[in-house]
Amino acid sequence: MILNFAIFAVLAASIVADQVPVLTHFGQGLVTPSPVGKIIGQGDFLTEIKEHLNQNLNLIVIDQLKTQDLAFAVRKADLKPNVDLKLQVESPFETIQTFANNHKIKMKIIESDNLEEALNTFSQLHQHSNVILTGKSSLSRLRRDAGDQQIEGGNSTSYAFGEQCAAFFDSIYYIDLARQQSSTFIPLINTNSSFSCSGTSLEQVLAIDFKQNSGLDGASIQRLTLKFRPTNNTYYYVLDSSSIELNNSKTHELVYMGTPYGMETPVNYSFVCTKTTFKVQNKTKDGKSNSKVWIYIQKLQLQPTGVQNNNTEYTFGRVNYCQGFFSSGIWMAITSSLILAFILAFGIALLMNVKTMDKFDDPKGKPLNIGAEK
């Protein structure tokens, strides 16, 4: 009876164990590449940080912290290079709190209401002290435990891995402007994600399967497929084709609506985009294009080749943002500068054409008489 109860307790603990992201900074600590896909156990996590758990440590805590939110916020923040982000750690706050209580360590705990406030505090403290930022629970896990009704909101981080490729995204949704009276976004709940790639393959395929949904023209969207290939010089990879499959055996091509170079990214870099947008090429009965359906992938990061892994950890390469080199602000500055430069050049040209008189009035001679035309 006692043995059965112990086994049940262990299984229950493994089921409800919460995986929460952790951001750490220790003065002279070594930088560990951010692992993707590996859940770091409490024991491993404690072994890495216990020598830094002392009175000089600042612990920043948020009630609910989502992995994707922290990962994207860190990429945009101006932080020191020896900051370490661990995406999935089992119950880090409870682990730190238990260790501190057992060893009577009175560390400084700072509770924040939101991620922006917590990251600002982290940015200030990590300049001169050791600091850890984490959450009491995982926002994504709480939503999964809440039931199917909450999952329909389309908020569940998903991962896909291959031999040399990896991808994760936050949510996928679409909008059908032809059927909707208003701009209503419909979530696509994925059931399975796969990323097929190998060292000898000339094509890498990311496939995402979905649950039953309202779909297009009464047919449910079953799968989203993104195919990548290397360029001729093999220094870049590009999006070769993209499509969606319906449960009526129809396939519709997608058009990437981002930067004009089509998700082109250097090899060993990862493509990152807060909102990746595709337009569905849906043909009408008369053969005309009906492009009123848009599909969005929220907070996407993928890398078709060059992902480092040892079968337990997957590490993305450096980041290539979908925004491109010339942002809207840069184009505004360039345009304004060109307009001002044109005005200056036009003014200088007018000044260069000003001619002085070749005769002047001599006080000792006769005055000049300039006739005026009538």
BALOBA-1460 file (C-alpha; in Angstrom, 3 decimals):
// residues 374
<rec num="1" residu="m" x="0.000" y="0.000" z="0.000"/>
<rec num="2" residu="i" x="2.790" y="2.404" z="0.975"/>
<rec num="3" residu="l" x="4.749" y="1.458" z="-2.159"/>
<rec num="4" residu="n" x="1.738" y="2.097" z="-4.374"/>
<rec num="5" residu="f" x="1.171" y="5.453" z="-2.731"/>
<rec num="6" residu="a" x="4.833" y="6.398" z="-3.246"/>
<rec num="7" residu="i" x="4.692" y="5.435" z="-6.933"/>
<rec num="8" residu="f" x="1.504" y="7.460" z="-7.334"/>
<rec num="9" residu="a" x="3.116" y="10.460" z="-5.639"/>
<rec num="10" residu="v" x="6.129" y="10.300" z="-7.956"/>
<rec num="11" residu="l" x="3.925" y="10.040" z="-11.044"/>
<rec num="12" residu="a" x="1.737" y="12.896" z="-9.859"/>
<rec num="13" residu="a" x="4.765" y="15.067" z="-9.225"/>
<rec num="14" residu="s" x="6.105" y="14.341" z="-12.710"/>
<rec num="15" residu="i" x="2.738" y="15.180" z="-14.280"/>
<rec num="16" residu="v" x="2.247" y="18.513" z="-12.518"/>
<rec num="17" residu="a" x="5.911" y="19.556" z="-12.653"/>
<rec num="18" residu="d" x="5.971" y="23.044" z="-14.099"/>
<rec num="19" residu="q" x="8.571" y="24.107" z="-16.664"/>
<rec num="20" residu="v" x="9.356" y="27.798" z="-16.272"/>
<rec num="21" residu="p" x="11.992" y="29.892" z="-18.083"/>
<rec num="22" residu="v" x="14.874" y="31.348" z="-16.045"/>
<rec num="23" residu="l" x="17.129" y="34.314" z="-16.845"/>
<rec num="24" residu="t" x="20.341" y="34.478" z="-14.807"/>
<rec num="25" residu="h" x="23.387" y="36.691" z="-14.500"/>
<rec num="26" residu="f" x="26.350" y="35.867" z="-12.294"/>
<rec num="27" residu="g" x="29.371" y="38.177" z="-12.263"/>
<rec num="28" residu="q" x="32.049" y="35.787" z="-13.529"/>
<rec num="29" residu="g" x="29.742" y="32.939" z="-14.530"/>
<rec num="30" residu="l" x="30.205" y="31.009" z="-17.739"/>
<rec num="31" residu="v" x="27.682" y="31.511" z="-20.495"/>
<rec num="32" residu="t" x="25.693" y="28.388" z="-21.350"/>
<rec num="33" residu="p" x="23.985" y="28.371" z="-24.782"/>
<rec num="34" residu="s" x="20.223" y="28.594" z="-24.496"/>
<rec num="35" residu="p" x="18.945" y="25.012" z="-24.785"/>
<rec num="36" residu="v" x="15.847" y="24.360" z="-26.846"/>
<rec num="37" residu="g" x="13.696" y="21.342" z="-26.109"/>
<rec num="38" residu="k" x="15.507" y="20.062" z="-23.022"/>
<rec num="39" residu="i" x="13.779" y="20.288" z="-19.647"/>
<rec num="40" residu="i" x="16.356" y="21.046" z="-16.965"/>
<rec num="41" residu="g" x="15.617" y="19.112" z="-13.778"/>
<rec num="42" residu="q" x="15.633" y="20.660" z="-10.335"/>
<rec num="43" residu="g" x="18.838" y="18.866" z="-9.352"/>
<rec num="44" residu="d" x="20.762" y="19.964" z="-12.456"/>
<rec num="45" residu="f" x="19.523" y="23.525" z="-12.095"/>
<rec num="46" residu="l" x="20.466" y="23.686" z="-8.416"/>
<rec num="47" residu="t" x="23.943" y="22.301" z="-9.141"/>
<rec num="48" residu="e" x="24.578" y="25.105" z="-11.651"/>
<rec num="49" residu="i" x="23.480" y="28.002" z="-9.443"/>
<rec num="50" residu="k" x="23.870" y="26.969" z="-5.778"/>
<rec num="51" residu="e" x="27.331" y="28.535" z="-5.411"/>
<rec num="52" residu="h" x="25.753" y="31.900" z="-6.313"/>
<rec num="53" residu="l" x="22.794" y="31.596" z="-3.909"/>
<rec num="54" residu="n" x="23.787" y="33.986" z="-1.129"/>
<rec num="55" residu="q" x="22.765" y="37.264" z="0.475"/>
<rec num="56" residu="n" x="24.090" y="39.203" z="-2.528"/>
<rec num="57" residu="l" x="21.606" y="37.567" z="-4.913"/>
<rec num="58" residu="n" x="18.559" y="39.432" z="-6.231"/>
<rec num="59" residu="l" x="15.638" y="37.157" z="-7.180"/>
<rec num="60" residu="i" x="13.026" y="38.770" z="-9.440"/>
<rec num="61" residu="v" x="9.750" y="36.824" z="-9.547"/>
<rec num="62" residu="i" x="6.603" y="37.076" z="-11.681"/>
<rec num="63" residu="d" x="3.459" y="35.111" z="-10.843"/>
<rec num="64" residu="q" x="3.055" y="33.694" z="-14.347"/>
<rec num="65" residu="l" x="5.849" y="33.709" z="-16.939"/>
<rec num="66" residu="k" x="5.646" y="32.393" z="-20.474"/>
<rec num="67" residu="t" x="8.724" y="31.000" z="-22.235"/>
<rec num="68" residu="q" x="8.143" y="32.753" z="-25.557"/>
<rec num="69" residu="d" x="7.445" y="36.129" z="-23.962"/>
<rec num="70" residu="l" x="10.714" y="36.058" z="-22.016"/>
<rec num="71" residu="a" x="12.750" y="34.702" z="-24.961"/>
<rec num="72" residu="f" x="11.643" y="37.469" z="-27.341"/>
<rec num="73" residu="a" x="11.918" y="40.187" z="-24.690"/>
<rec num="74" residu="v" x="15.514" y="39.190" z="-23.926"/>
<rec num="75" residu="r" x="16.517" y="39.369" z="-27.604"/>
<rec num="76" residu="k" x="15.344" y="42.969" z="-27.781"/>
<rec num="77" residu="a" x="16.865" y="44.024" z="-24.450"/>
<rec num="78" residu="d" x="20.345" y="45.497" z="-24.066"/>
<rec num="79" residu="l" x="21.931" y="42.988" z="-21.695"/>
<rec num="80" residu="k" x="25.484" y="41.917" z="-20.937"/>
<rec num="81" residu="p" x="26.884" y="38.938" z="-22.912"/>
<rec num="82" residu="n" x="27.183" y="36.667" z="-19.849"/>
<rec num="83" residu="v" x="23.413" y="36.532" z="-19.342"/>
<rec num="84" residu="d" x="22.056" y="32.983" z="-19.562"/>
<rec num="85" residu="l" x="18.498" y="32.110" z="-20.623"/>
<rec num="86" residu="k" x="17.178" y="28.642" z="-19.830"/>
<rec num="87" residu="l" x="13.860" y="27.996" z="-21.542"/>
<rec num="88" residu="q" x="12.505" y="25.075" z="-19.497"/>
<rec num="89" residu="v" x="13.431" y="24.500" z="-15.854"/>
<rec num="90" residu="e" x="11.355" y="22.385" z="-13.479"/>
<rec num="91" residu="s" x="9.886" y="24.578" z="-10.727"/>
<rec num="92" residu="p" x="12.874" y="26.959" z="-10.393"/>
<rec num="93" residu="f" x="11.282" y="29.306" z="-7.847"/>
<rec num="94" residu="e" x="10.387" y="26.454" z="-5.493"/>
<rec num="95" residu="t" x="13.883" y="24.982" z="-5.930"/>
<rec num="96" residu="i" x="15.609" y="28.257" z="-5.030"/>
<rec num="97" residu="q" x="13.217" y="28.981" z="-2.172"/>
<rec num="98" residu="t" x="13.644" y="25.506" z="-0.623"/>
<rec num="99" residu="f" x="17.438" y="25.688" z="-0.845"/>
<rec num="100" residu="a" x="17.477" y="29.181" z="0.695"/>
<rec num="101" residu="n" x="15.227" y="28.113" z="3.582"/>
<rec num="102" residu="n" x="17.259" y="24.973" z="4.305"/>
<rec num="103" residu="h" x="20.535" y="26.947" z="4.405"/>
<rec num="104" residu="k" x="19.039" y="30.050" z="6.091"/>
<rec num="105" residu="i" x="19.951" y="32.338" z="3.196"/>
<rec num="106" residu="k" x="18.110" y="35.660" z="3.175"/>
<rec num="107" residu="m" x="18.298" y="36.714" z="-0.444"/>
<rec num="108" residu="k" x="16.479" y="39.745" z="-1.789"/>
<rec num="109" residu="i" x="13.214" y="38.756" z="-3.488"/>
<rec num="110" residu="i" x="11.646" y="41.338" z="-5.814"/>
<rec num="111" residu="e" x="8.102" y="40.634" z="-7.013"/>
<rec num="112" residu="s" x="7.009" y="42.240" z="-10.297"/>
<rec num="113" residu="d" x="3.553" y="42.614" z="-11.764"/>
<rec num="114" residu="n" x="4.570" y="42.173" z="-15.411"/>
<rec num="115" residu="l" x="7.482" y="41.086" z="-17.596"/>
<rec num="116" residu="e" x="8.399" y="44.588" z="-18.757"/>
<rec num="117" residu="e" x="8.829" y="45.808" z="-15.188"/>
<rec num="118" residu="a" x="10.779" y="42.668" z="-14.225"/>
<rec num="119" residu="l" x="13.126" y="42.937" z="-17.218"/>
<rec num="120" residu="n" x="13.788" y="46.632" z="-16.500"/>
<rec num="121" residu="t" x="14.708" y="45.732" z="-12.921"/>
<rec num="122" residu="f" x="16.920" y="42.895" z="-14.170"/>
<rec num="123" residu="s" x="18.643" y="45.233" z="-16.640"/>
<rec num="124" residu="q" x="19.481" y="47.688" z="-13.856"/>
<rec num="125" residu="l" x="20.624" y="45.112" z="-11.271"/>
<rec num="126" residu="h" x="22.725" y="42.915" z="-13.553"/>
<rec num="127" residu="q" x="25.140" y="45.781" z="-14.140"/>
<rec num="128" residu="h" x="26.625" y="45.378" z="-10.645"/>
<rec num="129" residu="s" x="25.180" y="42.288" z="-8.921"/>
<rec num="130" residu="n" x="24.040" y="38.686" z="-9.341"/>
<rec num="131" residu="v" x="20.393" y="38.394" z="-10.340"/>
<rec num="132" residu="i" x="17.852" y="35.725" z="-11.346"/>
<rec num="133" residu="l" x="14.537" y="36.363" z="-13.108"/>
<rec num="134" residu="t" x="11.895" y="33.635" z="-13.184"/>
<rec num="135" residu="g" x="8.223" y="32.922" z="-12.576"/>
<rec num="136" residu="k" x="6.261" y="31.091" z="-9.940"/>
<rec num="137" residu="s" x="4.432" y="29.178" z="-12.646"/>
<rec num="138" residu="s" x="4.318" y="28.787" z="-16.407"/>
<rec num="139" residu="l" x="1.575" y="30.727" z="-18.142"/>
<rec num="140" residu="s" x="1.383" y="28.208" z="-20.979"/>
<rec num="141" residu="r" x="0.988" y="25.257" z="-18.577"/>
<rec num="142" residu="l" x="-1.808" y="26.979" z="-16.707"/>
<rec num="143" residu="r" x="-3.691" y="27.487" z="-19.933"/>
<rec num="144" residu="r" x="-3.275" y="23.857" z="-20.933"/>
<rec num="145" residu="d" x="-4.527" y="22.678" z="-17.536"/>
<rec num="146" residu="a" x="-7.534" y="24.980" z="-17.773"/>
<rec num="147" residu="g" x="-9.146" y="22.800" z="-20.434"/>
<rec num="148" residu="d" x="-10.032" y="22.913" z="-24.114"/>
<rec num="149" residu="q" x="-11.983" y="26.126" z="-23.764"/>
<rec num="150" residu="q" x="-8.831" y="28.035" z="-22.840"/>
<rec num="151" residu="i" x="-6.745" y="26.264" z="-25.479"/>
<rec num="152" residu="e" x="-9.104" y="27.609" z="-28.153"/>
<rec num="153" residu="g" x="-7.453" y="30.966" z="-27.557"/>
<rec num="154" residu="g" x="-4.521" y="29.674" z="-29.571"/>
<rec num="155" residu="n" x="-1.866" y="30.250" z="-26.910"/>
<rec num="156" residu="s" x="0.389" y="27.206" z="-26.620"/>
<rec num="157" residu="t" x="4.077" y="27.156" z="-27.456"/>
<rec num="158" residu="s" x="5.056" y="24.321" z="-29.805"/>
<rec num="159" residu="y" x="8.410" y="22.873" z="-30.800"/>
<rec num="160" residu="a" x="9.613" y="20.843" z="-33.777"/>
<rec num="161" residu="f" x="13.014" y="19.206" z="-34.198"/>
<rec num="162" residu="g" x="14.982" y="17.318" z="-36.820"/>
<rec num="163" residu="e" x="18.557" y="16.139" z="-37.190"/>
<rec num="164" residu="q" x="19.955" y="19.608" z="-37.881"/>
<rec num="165" residu="c" x="16.874" y="21.806" z="-37.680"/>
<rec num="166" residu="a" x="14.597" y="23.224" z="-35.005"/>
<rec num="167" residu="a" x="11.590" y="25.541" z="-34.778"/>
<rec num="168" residu="f" x="9.220" y="26.891" z="-32.188"/>
<rec num="169" residu="f" x="6.233" y="29.196" z="-32.345"/>
<rec num="170" residu="d" x="3.620" y="30.604" z="-30.008"/>
<rec num="171" residu="s" x="0.343" y="30.378" z="-31.906"/>
<rec num="172" residu="i" x="-1.155" y="30.218" z="-35.388"/>
<rec num="173" residu="y" x="-4.396" y="31.868" z="-36.461"/>
<rec num="174" residu="y" x="-6.105" y="33.060" z="-39.627"/>
<rec num="175" residu="i" x="-8.738" y="35.493" z="-40.794"/>
<rec num="176" residu="d" x="-11.216" y="35.044" z="-43.655"/>
<rec num="177" residu="l" x="-12.292" y="38.524" z="-44.737"/>
<rec num="178" residu="a" x="-14.713" y="37.101" z="-47.309"/>
<rec num="179" residu="r" x="-16.851" y="35.374" z="-44.650"/>
<rec num="180" residu="q" x="-16.295" y="37.449" z="-41.526"/>
<rec num="181" residu="q" x="-18.336" y="40.582" z="-40.978"/>
<rec num="182" residu="s" x="-15.542" y="41.936" z="-38.783"/>
<rec num="183" residu="s" x="-11.828" y="41.297" z="-38.352"/>
<rec num="184" residu="t" x="-12.156" y="38.089" z="-36.310"/>
<rec num="185" residu="f" x="-9.028" y="36.000" z="-35.897"/>
<rec num="186" residu="i" x="-9.649" y="32.243" z="-35.749"/>
<rec num="187" residu="p" x="-6.997" y="30.147" z="-33.936"/>
<rec num="188" residu="l" x="-5.568" y="26.984" z="-35.478"/>
<rec num="189" residu="i" x="-4.777" y="24.529" z="-32.684"/>
<rec num="190" residu="n" x="-1.851" y="22.320" z="-33.658"/>
<rec num="191" residu="t" x="-1.789" y="18.637" z="-32.733"/>
<rec num="192" residu="n" x="1.612" y="17.688" z="-34.123"/>
<rec num="193" residu="s" x="4.689" y="19.464" z="-35.481"/>
<rec num="194" residu="s" x="7.566" y="17.895" z="-37.395"/>
<rec num="195" residu="f" x="10.703" y="19.289" z="-39.024"/>
<rec num="196" residu="s" x="12.365" y="16.903" z="-41.487"/>
<rec num="197" residu="c" x="15.960" y="17.648" z="-42.437"/>
<rec num="198" residu="s" x="19.318" y="15.920" z="-42.766"/>
<rec num="199" residu="g" x="22.881" y="16.765" z="-43.687"/>
<rec num="200" residu="t" x="22.453" y="15.501" z="-47.267"/>
<rec num="201" residu="s" x="18.936" y="16.778" z="-47.904"/>
<rec num="202" residu="l" x="18.423" y="19.620" z="-50.362"/>
<rec num="203" residu="e" x="14.995" y="20.376" z="-48.903"/>
<rec num="204" residu="q" x="13.900" y="20.970" z="-45.314"/>
<rec num="205" residu="v" x="10.195" y="20.682" z="-44.513"/>
<rec num="206" residu="l" x="8.352" y="22.092" z="-41.491"/>
<rec num="207" residu="a" x="4.878" y="20.522" z="-41.227"/>
<rec num="208" residu="i" x="2.242" y="21.519" z="-38.663"/>
<rec num="209" residu="d" x="-1.007" y="19.546" z="-38.245"/>
<rec num="210" residu="f" x="-4.177" y="21.115" z="-36.824"/>
<rec num="211" residu="k" x="-7.337" y="20.080" z="-35.017"/>
<rec num="212" residu="q" x="-10.732" y="20.297" z="-36.687"/>
<rec num="213" residu="n" x="-11.566" y="23.931" z="-37.507"/>
<rec num="214" residu="s" x="-13.987" y="26.016" z="-39.546"/>
<rec num="215" residu="g" x="-11.394" y="26.262" z="-42.319"/>
<rec num="216" residu="l" x="-12.057" y="27.505" z="-45.852"/>
<rec num="217" residu="d" x="-15.269" y="26.962" z="-47.819"/>
<rec num="218" residu="g" x="-16.468" y="24.446" z="-45.245"/>
<rec num="219" residu="a" x="-13.272" y="22.350" z="-45.340"/>
<rec num="220" residu="s" x="-11.022" y="22.115" z="-42.283"/>
<rec num="221" residu="i" x="-7.380" y="23.207" z="-42.552"/>
<rec num="222" residu="q" x="-5.404" y="20.044" z="-41.797"/>
<rec num="223" residu="r" x="-1.773" y="20.973" z="-42.334"/>
<rec num="224" residu="l" x="0.543" y="23.916" z="-42.910"/>
<rec num="225" residu="t" x="3.773" y="23.127" z="-44.778"/>
<rec num="226" residu="l" x="6.855" y="25.322" z="-45.187"/>
<rec num="227" residu="k" x="9.632" y="24.046" z="-47.468"/>
<rec num="228" residu="f" x="13.136" y="25.511" z="-47.405"/>
<rec num="229" residu="r" x="16.107" y="25.033" z="-49.721"/>
<rec num="230" residu="p" x="19.679" y="26.358" z="-49.904"/>
<rec num="231" residu="t" x="20.541" y="29.007" z="-52.477"/>
<rec num="232" residu="n" x="22.885" y="28.296" z="-55.368"/>
<rec num="233" residu="n" x="25.920" y="29.551" z="-53.461"/>
<rec num="234" residu="t" x="24.761" y="27.545" z="-50.365"/>
<rec num="235" residu="y" x="25.454" y="30.534" z="-48.103"/>
<rec num="236" residu="y" x="21.752" y="31.170" z="-47.471"/>
<rec num="237" residu="y" x="18.535" y="29.230" z="-47.189"/>
<rec num="238" residu="v" x="15.212" y="30.531" z="-48.509"/>
<rec num="239" residu="l" x="11.534" y="29.632" z="-48.334"/>
<rec num="240" residu="d" x="11.009" y="27.542" z="-51.459"/>
<rec num="241" residu="s" x="7.256" y="26.997" z="-51.145"/>
<rec num="242" residu="s" x="4.448" y="27.133" z="-48.599"/>
<rec num="243" residu="s" x="0.961" y="25.668" z="-48.624"/>
<rec num="244" residu="i" x="-2.032" y="24.531" z="-46.604"/>
<rec num="245" residu="e" x="-3.910" y="21.255" z="-47.030"/>
<rec num="246" residu="l" x="-7.649" y="20.903" z="-46.445"/>
<rec num="247" residu="n" x="-9.513" y="17.764" z="-45.397"/>
<rec num="248" residu="n" x="-11.194" y="17.652" z="-48.824"/>
<rec num="249" residu="s" x="-7.816" y="16.869" z="-50.462"/>
<rec num="250" residu="k" x="-7.427" y="20.398" z="-51.796"/>
<rec num="251" residu="t" x="-4.164" y="22.304" z="-51.452"/>
<rec num="252" residu="h" x="-3.748" y="26.071" z="-51.540"/>
<rec num="253" residu="e" x="-0.440" y="27.822" z="-52.069"/>
<rec num="254" residu="l" x="0.655" y="30.535" z="-49.647"/>
<rec num="255" residu="v" x="2.481" y="33.767" z="-50.394"/>
<rec num="256" residu="y" x="4.883" y="35.084" z="-47.774"/>
<rec num="257" residu="m" x="3.997" y="38.732" z="-47.098"/>
<rec num="258" residu="g" x="7.161" y="39.760" z="-45.288"/>
<rec num="259" residu="t" x="10.425" y="41.076" z="-46.629"/>
<rec num="260" residu="p" x="10.858" y="40.791" z="-50.432"/>
<rec num="261" residu="y" x="13.738" y="38.299" z="-50.191"/>
<rec num="262" residu="g" x="11.383" y="35.600" z="-48.876"/>
<rec num="263" residu="m" x="12.726" y="34.628" z="-45.433"/>
<rec num="264" residu="e" x="16.259" y="34.429" z="-46.838"/>
<rec num="265" residu="t" x="18.639" y="33.810" z="-43.927"/>
<rec num="266" residu="p" x="22.363" y="32.971" z="-43.754"/>
<rec num="267" residu="v" x="23.252" y="29.349" z="-43.045"/>
<rec num="268" residu="n" x="23.701" y="28.631" z="-39.326"/>
<rec num="269" residu="y" x="21.470" y="31.619" z="-38.477"/>
<rec num="270" residu="s" x="17.896" y="31.327" z="-37.215"/>
<rec num="271" residu="f" x="14.964" y="33.220" z="-38.723"/>
<rec num="272" residu="v" x="12.943" y="35.147" z="-36.121"/>
<rec num="273" residu="c" x="9.693" y="37.045" z="-36.625"/>
<rec num="274" residu="t" x="7.146" y="38.345" z="-34.120"/>
<rec num="275" residu="k" x="4.313" y="37.927" z="-36.643"/>
<rec num="276" residu="t" x="4.943" y="35.912" z="-39.824"/>
<rec num="277" residu="t" x="2.215" y="36.608" z="-42.380"/>
<rec num="278" residu="f" x="1.042" y="34.494" z="-45.326"/>
<rec num="279" residu="k" x="-1.698" y="35.160" z="-47.899"/>
<rec num="280" residu="v" x="-3.713" y="32.203" z="-49.184"/>
<rec num="281" residu="q" x="-3.883" y="31.920" z="-52.969"/>
<rec num="282" residu="n" x="-7.475" y="30.716" z="-53.139"/>
<rec num="283" residu="k" x="-8.787" y="30.543" z="-56.724"/>
<rec num="284" residu="t" x="-12.470" y="31.205" z="-57.426"/>
<rec num="285" residu="k" x="-14.601" y="29.248" z="-59.906"/>
<rec num="286" residu="d" x="-13.755" y="31.637" z="-62.732"/>
<rec num="287" residu="g" x="-10.030" y="31.206" z="-62.079"/>
<rec num="288" residu="k" x="-9.458" y="34.597" z="-60.457"/>
<rec num="289" residu="s" x="-7.374" y="34.945" z="-57.303"/>
<rec num="290" residu="n" x="-9.380" y="35.388" z="-54.096"/>
<rec num="291" residu="s" x="-6.727" y="36.529" z="-51.635"/>
<rec num="292" residu="k" x="-8.903" y="37.396" z="-48.652"/>
<rec num="293" residu="v" x="-7.584" y="34.725" z="-46.311"/>
<rec num="294" residu="w" x="-4.517" y="35.512" z="-44.209"/>
<rec num="295" residu="i" x="-2.572" y="33.157" z="-41.943"/>
<rec num="296" residu="y" x="-0.368" y="34.399" z="-39.116"/>
<rec num="297" residu="i" x="2.315" y="32.579" z="-37.104"/>
<rec num="298" residu="q" x="2.938" y="34.379" z="-33.855"/>
<rec num="299" residu="k" x="6.504" y="34.568" z="-32.470"/>
<rec num="300" residu="l" x="8.216" y="32.167" z="-34.849"/>
<rec num="301" residu="q" x="11.853" y="31.102" z="-34.659"/>
<rec num="302" residu="l" x="13.195" y="28.440" z="-36.997"/>
<rec num="303" residu="q" x="16.476" y="27.222" z="-38.421"/>
<rec num="304" residu="p" x="16.447" y="24.637" z="-41.244"/>
<rec num="305" residu="t" x="20.168" y="23.826" z="-41.032"/>
<rec num="306" residu="g" x="23.113" y="24.098" z="-38.686"/>
<rec num="307" residu="v" x="21.291" y="23.622" z="-35.371"/>
<rec num="308" residu="q" x="23.694" y="22.305" z="-32.744"/>
<rec num="309" residu="n" x="22.373" y="19.314" z="-30.816"/>
<rec num="310" residu="n" x="23.559" y="16.359" z="-28.766"/>
<rec num="311" residu="n" x="20.193" y="14.517" z="-28.870"/>
<rec num="312" residu="t" x="19.076" y="16.252" z="-25.665"/>
<rec num="313" residu="e" x="19.803" y="19.925" z="-26.323"/>
<rec num="314" residu="y" x="19.064" y="21.980" z="-29.429"/>
<rec num="315" residu="t" x="20.771" y="25.372" z="-29.754"/>
<rec num="316" residu="f" x="19.770" y="27.978" z="-32.340"/>
<rec num="317" residu="g" x="22.390" y="30.014" z="-34.142"/>
<rec num="318" residu="r" x="22.547" y="33.797" z="-34.295"/>
<rec num="319" residu="v" x="19.327" y="35.646" z="-35.042"/>
<rec num="320" residu="n" x="18.204" y="37.123" z="-38.366"/>
<rec num="321" residu="y" x="15.058" y="39.218" z="-37.880"/>
<rec num="322" residu="c" x="12.334" y="39.293" z="-40.520"/>
<rec num="323" residu="q" x="12.234" y="43.074" z="-40.389"/>
<rec num="324" residu="g" x="15.123" y="43.419" z="-42.806"/>
<rec num="325" residu="f" x="17.925" y="45.953" z="-42.732"/>
<rec num="326" residu="f" x="15.842" y="48.979" z="-43.768"/>
<rec num="327" residu="s" x="13.083" y="49.535" z="-41.231"/>
<rec num="328" residu="s" x="10.313" y="52.110" z="-41.670"/>
<rec num="329" residu="g" x="12.238" y="54.566" z="-39.483"/>
<rec num="330" residu="i" x="15.368" y="54.224" z="-41.604"/>
<rec num="331" residu="w" x="13.395" y="54.767" z="-44.813"/>
<rec num="332" residu="m" x="11.750" y="57.884" z="-43.301"/>
<rec num="333" residu="a" x="15.173" y="59.281" z="-42.352"/>
<rec num="334" residu="i" x="16.618" y="58.530" z="-45.807"/>
<rec num="335" residu="t" x="13.627" y="60.096" z="-47.582"/>
<rec num="336" residu="s" x="13.707" y="63.228" z="-45.413"/>
<rec num="337" residu="s" x="17.470" y="63.579" z="-45.928"/>
<rec num="338" residu="l" x="17.112" y="63.255" z="-49.714"/>
<rec num="339" residu="i" x="14.374" y="65.915" z="-49.806"/>
<rec num="340" residu="l" x="16.449" y="68.342" z="-47.735"/>
<rec num="341" residu="a" x="19.539" y="67.596" z="-49.848"/>
<rec num="342" residu="f" x="17.535" y="68.335" z="-53.030"/>
<rec num="343" residu="i" x="16.320" y="71.661" z="-51.593"/>
<rec num="344" residu="l" x="19.885" y="72.597" z="-50.620"/>
<rec num="345" residu="a" x="21.260" y="71.639" z="-54.042"/>
<rec num="346" residu="f" x="18.496" y="73.638" z="-55.775"/>
<rec num="347" residu="g" x="19.272" y="76.698" z="-53.649"/>
<rec num="348" residu="i" x="23.014" y="76.451" z="-54.346"/>
<rec num="349" residu="a" x="22.276" y="76.122" z="-58.079"/>
<rec num="350" residu="l" x="20.200" y="79.319" z="-57.985"/>
<rec num="351" residu="l" x="22.966" y="81.164" z="-56.172"/>
<rec num="352" residu="m" x="25.523" y="79.987" z="-58.725"/>
<rec num="353" residu="n" x="23.420" y="81.504" z="-61.525"/>
<rec num="354" residu="v" x="23.334" y="84.976" z="-59.966"/>
<rec num="355" residu="k" x="25.374" y="87.376" z="-62.218"/>
<rec num="356" residu="t" x="26.898" y="90.647" z="-61.047"/>
<rec num="357" residu="m" x="26.918" y="93.864" z="-63.142"/>
<rec num="358" residu="d" x="29.884" y="94.363" z="-65.484"/>
<rec num="359" residu="k" x="29.654" y="98.198" z="-65.322"/>
<rec num="360" residu="f" x="29.687" y="100.459" z="-62.302"/>
<rec num="361" residu="d" x="28.893" y="104.154" z="-61.787"/>
<rec num="362" residu="d" x="32.041" y="106.369" z="-61.869"/>
<rec num="363" residu="p" x="31.678" y="109.501" z="-59.665"/>
<rec num="364" residu="k" x="34.113" y="111.442" z="-61.915"/>
<rec num="365" residu="g" x="32.347" y="110.577" z="-65.103"/>
<rec num="366" residu="k" x="28.866" y="110.736" z="-66.467"/>
<rec num="367" residu="p" x="26.275" y="108.793" z="-64.543"/>
<rec num="368" residu="l" x="25.028" y="105.600" z="-66.065"/>
<rec num="369" residu="n" x="21.685" y="105.778" z="-67.739"/>
<rec num="370" residu="i" x="19.852" y="102.487" z="-67.766"/>
<rec num="371" residu="g" x="16.871" y="102.573" z="-69.955"/>
<rec num="372" residu="a" x="13.743" y="100.923" z="-68.747"/>
<rec num="373" residu="e" x="11.578" y="98.981" z="-71.139"/>
<rec num="374" residu="k" x="8.059" y="100.231" z="-71.548"/>
